[in-house]
Amino acid sequence: RNGTLSLFAALNTATGQVLGKTAARHTSEQFVAFLTDIVASQRERQEIHVICDNVSSHKTQRVRDFLVQHGNVRMHFTPTYSSWLNQVENWFSRIQRDVITRGV
């Protein structure tokens, strides 16, 4: 993809903190690795709600296995074509507008 990276990001709505991670591809393995990072950054047994789009890599057996092992993590999927409901998409938009478009 001409050097393009996938960017995984999570917004902590209570603190405004954004956790991010880049990957060469957007696979379920990379997504689970990111979920693992999110869990590790929170208090033990902290309830975590992940709102994400309907990309197939978010719905694999590997992800389901992760969710069974981490009962405090709940997945919520935005309706198709409604990614604007995902608050971290606003963060992506700002990166695009303020950084990438200007060539920084």
C-alpha positions in Angstrom: 0.0 0.0 0.0 2.8 2.4 -0.9 4.1 2.6 2.7 0.8 3.3 4.3 0.4 2.1 7.9 -2.7 1.1 9.8 -3.3 3.2 12.8 -5.1 1.7 15.8 -6.3 4.3 18.3 -8.3 4.3 21.5 -9.8 7.3 23.2 -10.3 7.3 26.9 -13.4 9.4 27.2 -12.8 10.0 30.9 -9.3 11.5 30.5 -9.1 12.5 26.8 -5.9 10.3 26.5 -5.4 8.6 23.1 -3.6 5.3 23.0 -2.2 4.6 19.5 -0.3 1.9 17.7 0.7 1.5 14.1 0.9 -1.7 12.2 1.9 -2.7 8.6 -1.5 -4.3 8.1 -4.9 -4.3 9.8 -5.2 -7.9 10.7 -7.0 -9.5 13.6 -3.7 -10.4 15.1 -2.6 -6.8 15.1 -6.0 -5.8 16.5 -5.8 -8.2 19.4 -2.3 -7.0 20.1 -3.7 -3.5 20.4 -6.6 -4.7 22.6 -4.0 -6.3 24.8 -2.1 -3.0 25.1 -5.4 -1.2 26.1 -6.1 -3.8 28.8 -2.6 -3.5 30.1 -2.9 0.3 30.3 -6.0 0.2 32.6 -6.6 -0.9 36.1 -7.2 -4.7 36.6 -10.8 -5.6 35.9 -11.6 -2.0 34.6 -14.6 -2.2 32.4 -13.5 -1.3 28.9 -15.9 -0.6 26.0 -14.5 -0.7 22.5 -16.5 1.0 19.8 -15.3 0.1 16.4 -16.4 -0.2 12.8 -17.5 -3.4 11.1 -14.1 -4.3 9.5 -13.9 -8.1 9.3 -10.6 -8.2 11.3 -12.6 -7.0 14.4 -14.9 -10.1 14.3 -12.6 -13.1 13.9 -12.3 -16.1 16.1 -9.0 -14.7 17.5 -10.9 -11.6 18.7 -13.7 -13.7 20.1 -11.2 -15.8 22.0 -9.6 -12.6 23.4 -13.0 -11.4 24.6 -13.7 -14.7 26.4 -10.4 -14.3 28.2 -11.1 -10.7 29.1 -14.6 -10.5 30.3 -14.2 -6.9 31.2 -13.9 -5.9 27.5 -17.0 -5.3 25.6 -17.2 -4.6 21.8 -19.7 -2.3 20.3 -20.0 -1.9 16.5 -21.1 1.3 14.7 -23.7 0.8 12.0 -22.2 0.5 8.5 -21.3 3.9 7.0 -21.6 5.5 10.4 -17.9 5.7 11.5 -18.5 9.4 12.5 -20.2 7.9 15.6 -16.8 6.6 16.7 -15.2 9.4 18.7 -11.7 8.5 17.9 -12.6 9.1 14.2 -12.7 12.8 15.1 -9.1 12.4 16.3 -8.1 10.8 13.0 -9.8 13.7 11.1 -7.8 16.2 13.0 -4.6 14.4 12.2 -5.6 14.4 8.5 -6.5 18.0 8.5 -3.8 19.5 10.7 -0.8 17.2 9.9 -1.0 15.0 6.9 -2.7 17.4 4.5 -0.1 20.0 5.3 2.7 17.5 4.7 4.1 17.6 8.2 
